[in-house]
Amino acid sequence: ENGNSSCNCWGDLEVWSGPWMLQPWLRQARCYARRAWDPRLDLLNAAAQVGNVAAARPIFDQLRPSLPASLTTLAWNTMLKAHAAAGDVAGASACFSEMRNASVRINTKTFGKLIRSAARAGRPEEAVWFLQQQSAASLVVDVVSHSTVVDAYAKASHAEQAEKLLLQMQSSELLPDASAHGAVVSAYARLGRAADATRWVEAMGNSGLAPTAEVFTAVMDAWARQGDDAQAAAWLAKMEEARLAASTASYTTVVDSYAKRGDVLGGVSWLGKMVSKGVAANVVTYSALISGCAKSGDKEKAEELFRELVSQGIKPNLITYNAMIDVYARAGNSETAEHWLQQLRSATLVPDKFTYTSLIKSKAKIGDAAGAVRWLRELVSQELCPDVVVYTAVIHACAKRGNVDDAAAWLQRMMQNELRPDLIAYTAIINACAKRSDPAGAVHWLRELQRQQLEANVVSYSACLKACARVGNLEEAEGLLEEMLQQQVQPNLVSWSSLLEACAKSQPRRHVDAERLFRKAVAAGMLPDRVAIRTLMR
């Protein structure tokens, strides 16, 4: 560690899994005979390994006055290790400055720990700066240092930069190790870029490096995020072919990939495979499946899974209860959603923003604006900040009853809180205008969303067409249709049916225009349903 002895005692100590392992102690015993070892160094190292800076610093300060020169660099590096393990790059930098001011000899491991502190903190620019300083100090910059910088970029989700540095290592004849490759894989996986993550796992194999279980799980998770459960399952199979034991996390990733798209039966099938392999499901596994039930609308299965979870001795957590609330909120069953809120509180858990958002949505689903506002106010009373989704749900609740004024007021309040309303919020108000047979109001809000540089979609335009249809205003409706086509927004069945409805509601009825529009719709690929044909016949 300090360059004055051939003994590499502290290098051995760095790989301890605990302070009482036999082999490191036997190696340390040889060092005792060569230099004055201070047992407090063991305490310092134990604190450093877990990143306990607060415990490490007093020990270090006690050691400093009595340390022999042969152990000085070692002790300082161990203090740096504490900062590195904690991801405390500011503390590591300050400690390094102290070290230089005290004229302590600096070595490769000094910079290694500084780089690691930046990597743990996800601050790649500082990791690169330390790497440059290491080179400027004429110290060997090895694979480990470069790999740690790769990891810093990866932790900051700068996947391209991590890849670029790894390729630079290869071009400079530094052979990147498995940890560097794994960091790039993980970076792409976290971004949901499954194809890129897969590419780098294959690159690992081509370099003769064996992917770890964590790497396989990262790739599975990336495919799961894309909703590709087949690929997620395939990578689990590859993991087992590599004779790596699939963990609960690995199986849960596959279960979750099915649950995310509402395929609860597929997820349950993988739960069965998981259990048959002797891998225990946990609260995350069951919570994922219950969330899948919310997407598929399967309330009975959600209840069954919750009972199964409890029977397995697994304690439901906040996510589990939130998933149960969401199951009923999506179905518009606010009463049962609130029942599960009580269960959540009985379990001494505190509702979070997701909890309140689901409850607000449950009220919005049935057009209970007062109930939605009540839950919004309770959310705020708990010092939680409502977001765009929360405000939009309240706007939707008002709009469902055709209450344009209240919906517009909540949109204004949303903007006052420096939140930008999205297309869904504006479309909800347009729909409210349509319910009130107010085409002028609908078009006004269509223009307002366009002024906010949002692109109207087929739902927005169709709501305006519906408003025109209710009052038989065919001219306005056809003008909106032409605008849709100019904006390359493809009309759907609702759009065309609204145009036919405008013909039927006109006085007198406009049979010729209705037939013309019907033919135009069919030519554009519309498949008429019974409603469209019945409207045409009117």
C-alpha positions as CSV (number, residue, x, y, z in Angstrom):
1,E,0.0,0.0,0.0
2,N,2.8,2.4,0.8
3,G,5.4,1.1,-1.5
4,N,8.0,0.5,1.3
5,S,7.3,-3.2,1.8
6,S,6.7,-6.2,-0.3
7,C,3.9,-7.1,2.1
8,N,0.4,-6.6,0.5
9,C,-1.5,-7.1,3.7
10,W,-3.9,-4.2,3.3
11,G,-4.7,-5.3,-0.3
12,D,-5.9,-8.6,1.2
13,L,-7.9,-6.8,3.8
14,E,-9.8,-4.9,1.1
15,V,-11.4,-8.1,0.0
16,W,-12.7,-9.2,3.4
17,S,-16.3,-10.0,3.7
18,G,-15.9,-9.5,7.4
19,P,-13.2,-8.7,9.9
20,W,-12.9,-12.3,11.3
21,M,-12.0,-14.2,8.2
22,L,-9.1,-16.5,8.9
23,Q,-6.9,-16.2,5.9
24,P,-6.5,-12.4,6.0
25,W,-5.7,-12.6,9.7
26,L,-2.9,-15.1,9.0
27,R,-1.5,-12.9,6.3
28,Q,-1.7,-9.9,8.6
29,A,0.1,-11.8,11.3
30,R,3.2,-12.0,9.1
31,C,3.1,-8.2,8.7
32,Y,3.0,-7.7,12.5
33,A,6.5,-9.0,12.6
34,R,7.7,-6.5,10.0
35,R,6.1,-3.3,11.1
36,A,4.2,-1.8,14.1
37,W,0.6,-2.6,13.3
38,D,-2.0,-0.7,15.2
39,P,-5.2,-2.7,15.8
40,R,-7.2,0.5,15.5
41,L,-6.5,0.2,11.7
42,D,-8.8,-2.8,11.7
43,L,-11.6,-0.8,13.3
44,L,-10.9,2.0,10.7
45,N,-11.1,-0.5,7.9
46,A,-14.3,-2.1,9.2
47,A,-16.0,1.3,9.3
48,A,-14.6,2.3,5.9
49,Q,-15.9,-0.8,4.1
50,V,-19.5,0.1,4.9
51,G,-19.0,3.8,4.2
52,N,-19.5,4.8,7.8
53,V,-17.6,8.1,7.6
54,A,-18.9,9.3,10.9
55,A,-17.4,6.3,12.7
56,A,-14.2,6.2,10.7
57,R,-13.2,9.8,11.2
58,P,-12.7,9.7,15.0
59,I,-10.7,6.5,14.8
60,F,-8.5,8.1,12.0
61,D,-8.0,11.2,14.0
62,Q,-6.8,9.2,17.0
63,L,-4.5,7.2,14.9
64,R,-2.7,10.0,13.0
65,P,-0.3,11.3,15.8
66,S,1.1,7.8,16.5
67,L,1.3,6.3,13.1
68,P,4.7,5.2,11.8
69,A,5.7,6.5,8.4
70,S,5.2,3.0,6.9
71,L,1.5,3.0,7.7
72,T,0.6,6.7,7.0
73,T,-0.4,6.4,3.4
74,L,-2.4,3.2,4.2
75,A,-4.4,5.0,7.0
76,W,-5.2,8.0,4.7
77,N,-6.2,5.7,1.9
78,T,-8.5,3.8,4.3
79,M,-10.2,7.1,5.3
80,L,-10.6,7.8,1.6
81,K,-12.2,4.4,1.3
82,A,-14.9,5.3,3.8
83,H,-15.8,8.4,1.7
84,A,-15.7,6.3,-1.5
85,A,-18.0,3.6,-0.1
86,A,-20.4,6.3,1.0
87,G,-20.3,8.0,-2.4
88,D,-19.2,11.1,-0.6
89,V,-17.1,12.8,-3.3
90,A,-17.0,16.1,-1.6
91,G,-15.7,14.5,1.6
92,A,-13.1,12.5,-0.4
93,S,-11.9,15.6,-2.1
94,A,-11.5,17.4,1.2
95,C,-9.7,14.4,2.7
96,F,-7.4,14.3,-0.4
97,S,-6.6,18.0,0.1
98,E,-5.7,17.4,3.8
99,M,-3.5,14.5,2.7
100,R,-1.6,16.7,0.3
101,N,-1.2,19.5,2.8
102,A,0.2,17.0,5.2
103,S,2.8,15.9,2.6
104,V,1.6,12.3,2.7
105,R,2.8,10.2,-0.1
106,I,0.1,9.5,-2.7
107,N,-0.2,6.3,-4.7
108,T,-2.4,4.6,-7.3
109,K,-4.8,3.3,-4.6
110,T,-5.3,6.9,-3.4
111,F,-6.7,7.9,-6.8
112,G,-8.6,4.6,-7.1
113,K,-10.6,5.6,-4.0
114,L,-11.1,9.1,-5.2
115,I,-12.4,7.8,-8.5
116,R,-14.6,5.3,-6.8
117,S,-16.1,8.1,-4.6
118,A,-17.2,10.0,-7.8
119,A,-18.5,6.8,-9.4
120,R,-20.6,5.9,-6.4
121,A,-22.0,9.5,-6.4
122,G,-22.8,9.2,-10.2
123,R,-20.5,12.2,-11.0
124,P,-18.5,11.0,-14.0
125,E,-16.9,14.4,-14.7
126,E,-15.1,14.4,-11.3
127,A,-14.1,10.8,-11.8
128,V,-12.5,11.7,-15.1
129,W,-10.7,14.7,-13.4
130,F,-9.3,12.3,-10.8
131,L,-8.2,9.9,-13.5
132,Q,-6.4,12.8,-15.3
133,Q,-4.7,13.8,-12.0
134,Q,-3.5,10.3,-11.5
135,S,-1.9,10.3,-14.9
136,A,-0.4,13.8,-14.3
137,A,1.2,12.4,-11.1
138,S,3.0,9.8,-13.2
139,L,1.2,7.0,-11.6
140,V,0.1,3.9,-13.6
141,V,-3.5,4.3,-14.7
142,D,-4.7,0.7,-14.8
143,V,-7.8,-1.2,-15.9
144,V,-9.4,-0.8,-12.5
145,S,-9.2,3.0,-12.6
146,H,-10.7,3.2,-16.1
147,S,-13.4,0.7,-15.3
148,T,-14.4,2.7,-12.3
149,V,-14.8,5.8,-14.5
150,V,-16.9,3.7,-16.9
151,D,-19.0,2.8,-13.9
152,A,-19.4,6.5,-13.0
153,Y,-20.8,7.3,-16.4
154,A,-23.1,4.3,-16.1
155,K,-24.4,5.3,-12.7
156,A,-25.2,8.7,-14.1
157,S,-27.1,7.0,-16.9
158,H,-24.7,8.4,-19.5
159,A,-24.6,5.1,-21.4
160,E,-23.0,6.4,-24.6
161,Q,-20.1,8.0,-22.7
162,A,-19.6,4.8,-20.7
163,E,-19.5,2.9,-24.0
164,K,-17.1,5.4,-25.6
165,L,-14.6,5.1,-22.7
166,L,-14.8,1.4,-22.8
167,L,-14.0,1.4,-26.5
168,Q,-11.1,3.8,-25.8
169,M,-9.7,1.3,-23.3
170,Q,-9.8,-1.4,-25.9
171,S,-8.1,0.8,-28.5
172,S,-5.3,1.6,-26.0
173,E,-4.7,-2.1,-25.4
174,L,-6.2,-2.0,-21.9
175,L,-8.5,-5.0,-21.7
176,P,-11.8,-3.9,-20.0
177,D,-12.8,-6.3,-17.3
178,A,-16.2,-7.8,-16.6
179,S,-17.2,-5.0,-14.3
180,A,-16.7,-2.4,-17.1
181,H,-18.8,-4.4,-19.5
182,G,-21.4,-5.0,-16.9
183,A,-21.6,-1.2,-16.1
184,V,-22.3,-0.4,-19.8
185,V,-25.0,-3.2,-19.9
186,S,-26.6,-1.8,-16.7
187,A,-26.5,1.8,-18.0
188,Y,-28.4,0.8,-21.2
189,A,-30.7,-1.4,-19.3
190,R,-31.7,1.4,-16.9
191,L,-32.6,3.5,-19.9
192,G,-34.8,0.7,-21.2
193,R,-32.5,0.3,-24.3
194,A,-32.7,-3.5,-24.3
195,A,-31.1,-4.0,-27.8
196,D,-28.0,-2.0,-26.7
197,A,-27.8,-3.8,-23.4
198,T,-28.1,-7.1,-25.3
199,R,-25.3,-6.0,-27.7
200,W,-22.9,-5.5,-24.9
201,V,-23.7,-8.8,-23.2
202,E,-22.8,-10.4,-26.5
203,A,-19.6,-8.3,-26.6
204,M,-18.7,-9.7,-23.2
205,G,-19.0,-13.2,-24.5
206,N,-16.8,-12.3,-27.5
207,S,-14.2,-11.0,-25.1
208,G,-14.2,-14.2,-23.2
209,L,-15.9,-12.6,-20.2
210,A,-18.7,-14.3,-18.4
211,P,-21.8,-12.2,-17.6
212,T,-22.8,-12.2,-14.0
213,A,-26.3,-12.9,-12.6
214,E,-26.7,-9.1,-12.1
215,V,-25.9,-8.5,-15.8
216,F,-28.5,-11.1,-17.0
217,T,-31.1,-9.6,-14.6
218,A,-30.4,-6.1,-16.0
219,V,-31.0,-7.3,-19.6
220,M,-34.2,-9.1,-18.5
221,D,-35.4,-5.9,-16.8
222,A,-34.6,-3.8,-20.0
223,W,-36.7,-6.2,-22.1
224,A,-39.4,-6.2,-19.4
225,R,-39.6,-2.4,-19.5
226,Q,-40.3,-2.6,-23.3
227,G,-43.1,-5.1,-22.6
228,D,-41.3,-7.9,-24.3
229,D,-42.0,-10.7,-21.9
230,A,-40.8,-13.3,-24.4
231,Q,-37.3,-11.8,-24.5
232,A,-37.2,-11.4,-20.7
233,A,-38.1,-15.1,-20.3
234,A,-35.5,-16.0,-23.0
235,W,-32.7,-14.2,-21.0
236,L,-33.8,-16.0,-17.8
237,A,-33.3,-19.3,-19.7
238,K,-29.9,-18.1,-20.9
239,M,-29.0,-17.2,-17.4
240,E,-29.8,-20.7,-16.2
241,E,-28.0,-22.3,-19.2
242,A,-24.9,-20.4,-17.9
243,R,-25.4,-22.3,-14.7
244,L,-26.1,-19.1,-12.7
245,A,-28.7,-19.5,-10.1
246,A,-31.7,-17.3,-10.9
247,S,-32.7,-15.2,-7.9
248,T,-36.0,-14.0,-6.7
249,A,-35.2,-10.7,-8.5
250,S,-34.6,-12.4,-11.8
251,Y,-37.9,-14.3,-11.7
252,T,-39.8,-11.3,-10.5
253,T,-38.5,-9.3,-13.5
254,V,-40.1,-11.9,-15.8
255,V,-43.3,-11.9,-13.7
256,D,-43.4,-8.1,-13.8
257,S,-43.0,-8.1,-17.6
258,Y,-46.2,-10.0,-18.0
259,A,-48.0,-8.0,-15.4
260,K,-47.0,-4.7,-17.0
261,R,-49.1,-5.5,-20.0
262,G,-52.0,-6.9,-18.0
263,D,-51.2,-10.6,-18.7
264,V,-51.8,-11.8,-15.1
265,L,-52.2,-15.4,-16.1
266,G,-48.8,-15.4,-17.8
267,G,-47.3,-13.8,-14.7
268,V,-48.9,-16.3,-12.4
269,S,-47.6,-19.1,-14.7
270,W,-44.0,-17.8,-14.1
271,L,-44.7,-17.5,-10.4
272,G,-45.5,-21.2,-10.5
273,K,-42.2,-22.0,-12.3
274,M,-40.4,-19.8,-9.8
275,V,-41.8,-21.8,-6.8
276,S,-41.2,-25.1,-8.6
277,K,-37.5,-24.2,-8.9
278,G,-37.3,-23.5,-5.1
279,V,-37.1,-19.8,-5.6
280,A,-39.2,-18.0,-3.0
281,A,-41.6,-15.2,-4.2
282,N,-41.5,-12.0,-2.2
283,V,-43.7,-9.0,-1.7
284,V,-42.4,-7.4,-4.9
285,T,-43.4,-10.4,-6.9
286,Y,-47.0,-10.4,-5.6
287,S,-47.3,-6.6,-5.8
288,A,-46.3,-6.8,-9.5
289,L,-49.1,-9.3,-10.1
290,I,-51.7,-7.3,-8.3
291,S,-50.7,-4.2,-10.3
292,G,-51.2,-6.3,-13.4
293,C,-54.7,-7.1,-12.1
294,A,-55.4,-3.3,-12.0
295,K,-54.4,-3.1,-15.7
296,S,-56.6,-6.1,-16.7
297,G,-59.5,-5.1,-14.4
298,D,-59.5,-8.5,-12.6
299,K,-60.6,-7.6,-9.1
300,E,-61.2,-11.2,-8.0
301,K,-57.7,-12.3,-9.0
302,A,-56.2,-9.3,-7.1
303,E,-58.1,-10.3,-4.0
304,E,-56.9,-14.0,-4.4
305,L,-53.3,-12.9,-4.8
306,F,-53.5,-10.7,-1.8
307,R,-54.8,-13.6,0.3
308,E,-52.1,-15.9,-1.1
309,L,-49.4,-13.4,-0.2
310,V,-50.6,-13.2,3.4
311,S,-50.9,-17.0,3.7
312,Q,-47.3,-17.2,2.7
313,G,-46.3,-15.1,5.7
314,I,-45.3,-12.2,3.5
315,K,-46.1,-8.8,4.9
316,P,-47.8,-6.5,2.4
317,N,-46.1,-3.1,1.9
318,L,-47.2,0.3,0.7
319,I,-46.8,-0.7,-2.9
320,T,-49.0,-3.8,-2.3
321,Y,-51.8,-1.7,-0.8
322,N,-51.5,0.9,-3.4
323,A,-51.9,-1.7,-6.1
324,M,-55.1,-3.0,-4.4
325,I,-56.5,0.6,-4.2
326,D,-55.6,1.1,-7.9
327,V,-57.5,-2.1,-8.8
328,Y,-60.7,-0.6,-7.6
329,A,-59.9,3.0,-8.5
330,R,-59.6,2.0,-12.2
331,A,-62.9,0.3,-12.0
332,G,-64.5,3.4,-10.6
333,N,-65.3,1.6,-7.3
334,S,-64.3,4.4,-5.0
335,E,-66.0,2.8,-2.0
336,T,-63.8,-0.3,-2.1
337,A,-60.8,1.7,-3.0
338,E,-61.3,3.7,0.2
339,H,-61.8,0.4,2.1
340,W,-58.2,-0.6,1.1
341,L,-57.0,2.8,2.2
342,Q,-58.3,1.9,5.7
343,Q,-56.4,-1.4,5.4
344,L,-53.3,0.5,4.5
345,R,-53.6,2.7,7.5
346,S,-54.4,-0.3,9.8
347,A,-51.1,-1.7,8.7
348,T,-49.4,1.5,10.1
349,L,-48.4,2.6,6.7
350,V,-48.6,6.2,5.5
351,P,-50.4,7.0,2.2
352,D,-48.2,8.5,-0.5
353,K,-48.9,10.5,-3.6
354,F,-49.7,7.4,-5.6
355,T,-52.3,6.5,-3.0
356,Y,-54.1,9.8,-3.2
357,T,-53.8,9.9,-7.0
358,S,-55.6,6.6,-7.3
359,L,-58.3,7.8,-5.0
360,I,-58.7,11.0,-7.0
361,K,-58.9,8.9,-10.2
362,S,-61.6,6.7,-8.7
363,K,-63.7,9.8,-8.1
364,A,-62.9,11.2,-11.6
365,K,-64.1,7.9,-13.1
366,I,-67.6,8.4,-11.8
367,G,-67.6,12.2,-12.3
368,D,-67.5,12.9,-8.5
369,A,-65.7,16.3,-8.7
370,A,-66.4,17.1,-5.0
371,G,-64.9,13.7,-4.0
372,A,-61.8,14.3,-6.2
373,V,-61.3,17.7,-4.8
374,R,-61.6,16.4,-1.2
375,W,-58.8,13.9,-1.8
376,L,-56.7,16.5,-3.5
377,R,-57.0,18.7,-0.5
378,E,-56.0,15.8,1.8
379,L,-53.0,15.2,-0.4
380,V,-51.9,18.8,0.0
381,S,-52.6,18.7,3.8
382,Q,-50.0,15.8,4.0
383,E,-47.4,18.2,2.5
384,L,-47.4,16.3,-0.8
385,C,-47.2,18.2,-4.1
386,P,-50.0,17.5,-6.7
387,D,-48.6,16.9,-10.1
388,V,-50.0,17.1,-13.6
389,V,-51.6,13.7,-13.3
390,V,-53.5,14.7,-10.1
391,Y,-54.8,18.0,-11.5
392,T,-55.8,16.4,-14.7
393,A,-57.8,13.8,-12.8
394,V,-59.7,16.6,-11.0
395,I,-60.2,18.4,-14.4
396,H,-61.5,15.1,-15.8
397,A,-63.9,14.7,-12.8
398,C,-65.4,18.1,-13.5
399,A,-65.5,17.6,-17.3
400,K,-67.3,14.3,-17.0
401,R,-70.3,16.2,-15.6
402,G,-70.0,18.9,-18.3
403,N,-68.8,21.4,-15.8
404,V,-66.5,23.5,-18.0
405,D,-66.1,26.4,-15.7
406,D,-64.8,24.3,-12.8
407,A,-62.6,22.3,-15.1
408,A,-61.1,25.5,-16.6
409,A,-60.6,26.9,-13.1
410,W,-58.6,23.8,-12.0
411,L,-56.5,24.1,-15.2
412,Q,-55.8,27.7,-14.3
413,R,-54.8,26.7,-10.8
414,M,-52.5,24.0,-12.2
415,M,-50.7,26.7,-14.3
416,Q,-50.4,29.0,-11.3
417,N,-48.5,26.2,-9.6
418,E,-46.1,26.2,-12.5
419,L,-47.3,23.0,-13.9
420,R,-47.9,22.7,-17.7
421,P,-51.3,21.1,-18.6
422,D,-50.9,18.3,-21.1
423,L,-53.0,17.3,-24.0
424,I,-55.2,15.0,-21.8
425,A,-56.2,18.0,-19.6
426,Y,-57.2,20.2,-22.5
427,T,-59.0,17.3,-24.2
428,A,-61.0,16.7,-21.1
429,I,-62.3,20.3,-21.2
430,I,-63.1,20.0,-24.9
431,N,-65.1,16.8,-24.1
432,A,-67.0,18.8,-21.4
433,C,-67.9,21.4,-24.0
434,A,-69.1,18.6,-26.3
435,K,-71.4,17.3,-23.5
436,R,-72.9,20.8,-23.2
437,S,-73.4,21.0,-27.0
438,D,-71.0,23.9,-27.1
439,P,-69.0,23.8,-30.4
440,A,-67.7,27.3,-29.9
441,G,-66.3,26.4,-26.5
442,A,-64.8,23.2,-27.8
443,V,-63.0,25.0,-30.7
444,H,-61.8,27.7,-28.2
445,W,-60.1,25.1,-26.1
446,L,-58.7,23.3,-29.2
447,R,-57.1,26.6,-30.2
448,E,-55.8,27.1,-26.6
449,L,-54.0,23.8,-26.6
450,Q,-52.5,24.7,-30.0
451,R,-51.3,28.0,-28.6
452,Q,-49.6,26.1,-25.8
453,Q,-47.6,24.3,-28.6
454,L,-49.4,21.0,-28.0
455,E,-50.4,18.9,-31.0
456,A,-54.1,18.0,-31.1
457,N,-54.7,14.3,-31.7
458,V,-57.6,12.4,-33.1
459,V,-59.3,12.4,-29.6
460,S,-59.1,16.2,-29.3
461,Y,-60.5,16.7,-32.8
462,S,-63.2,14.1,-32.4
463,A,-64.4,15.8,-29.3
464,C,-64.8,19.0,-31.3
465,L,-66.6,17.1,-34.1
466,K,-69.0,15.6,-31.5
467,A,-69.8,19.1,-30.2
468,C,-70.6,20.2,-33.8
469,A,-72.7,17.1,-34.4
470,R,-74.9,17.8,-31.3
471,V,-76.1,21.0,-32.8
472,G,-76.1,19.9,-36.5
473,N,-73.3,22.3,-37.5
474,L,-71.9,20.4,-40.5
475,E,-69.9,23.3,-42.0
476,E,-67.9,23.7,-38.8
477,A,-67.4,19.9,-38.6
478,E,-66.2,19.6,-42.2
479,G,-63.8,22.5,-41.6
480,L,-62.3,20.6,-38.6
481,L,-62.1,17.4,-40.7
482,E,-60.1,19.2,-43.4
483,E,-57.8,20.7,-40.6
484,M,-57.3,17.2,-39.3
485,L,-56.2,15.9,-42.6
486,Q,-53.9,18.8,-43.2
487,Q,-52.3,18.1,-39.8
488,Q,-51.9,14.4,-40.8
489,V,-54.3,13.3,-38.0
490,Q,-56.2,10.3,-39.3
491,P,-59.9,10.4,-38.5
492,N,-61.3,7.4,-36.7
493,L,-64.7,5.8,-36.5
494,V,-65.9,8.4,-33.9
495,S,-64.7,11.2,-36.1
496,W,-66.7,10.0,-39.1
497,S,-69.7,9.0,-37.1
498,S,-69.8,12.6,-35.6
499,L,-69.9,14.0,-39.2
500,L,-72.8,11.7,-40.0
501,E,-74.5,12.8,-36.8
502,A,-74.1,16.4,-37.9
503,C,-75.9,15.6,-41.1
504,A,-78.7,13.9,-39.2
505,K,-79.1,16.7,-36.7
506,S,-79.2,19.5,-39.4
507,Q,-82.5,21.1,-40.3
508,P,-83.4,20.0,-42.8
509,R,-81.5,16.7,-42.7
510,R,-78.7,16.5,-45.2
511,H,-79.0,13.0,-46.7
512,V,-76.9,13.8,-49.8
513,D,-74.0,15.1,-47.6
514,A,-74.3,12.1,-45.3
515,E,-74.0,9.6,-48.2
516,R,-71.0,11.6,-49.6
517,L,-69.2,11.6,-46.3
518,F,-70.0,7.9,-45.7
519,R,-68.4,7.0,-49.1
520,K,-65.4,9.2,-48.2
521,A,-65.1,7.5,-44.9
522,V,-65.2,4.0,-46.4
523,A,-62.7,5.0,-49.1
524,A,-60.4,6.2,-46.2
525,G,-60.5,2.8,-44.6
526,M,-63.3,3.2,-42.1
527,L,-65.1,0.0,-41.1
528,P,-68.7,1.2,-40.3
529,D,-70.4,-0.2,-37.2
530,R,-74.1,-0.4,-36.5
531,V,-74.2,3.1,-35.0
532,A,-72.7,4.6,-38.1
533,I,-75.1,2.8,-40.4
534,R,-78.1,3.7,-38.3
535,T,-77.0,7.3,-38.3
536,L,-76.7,7.3,-42.1
537,M,-80.2,5.8,-42.4
538,R,-81.6,8.7,-40.3
